[in-house]
Amino acid sequence: MAEGHVDRHRSRVLWLPRGAAHLEKTRGAIVNTASVSGIGGDWGMSPYNTAKGVVFNLTRALALDLGKKGIRVNAVCPSLTGPA
């Protein structure tokens, strides 16, 4: 179960650098959706924490690699929310 959860999230993010040539021409940006759960941990949520940790750290690595080309890479890391 954990592998499937991680693979699903990872595969959605890993294709993003393929558009780097276009983003370099247009001075574009990549914005990923991670979670504060990817920065820390939560009890009983290790597959989700792992998946969001992949997104969080990949975002940091891409920012280092693509920043030299003028491409901004950021992540939004929402936290728990309650009903309105």
Order of alpha helices (4+ residues) and beta strands (2+ residues): alpha-alpha-beta-alpha-beta
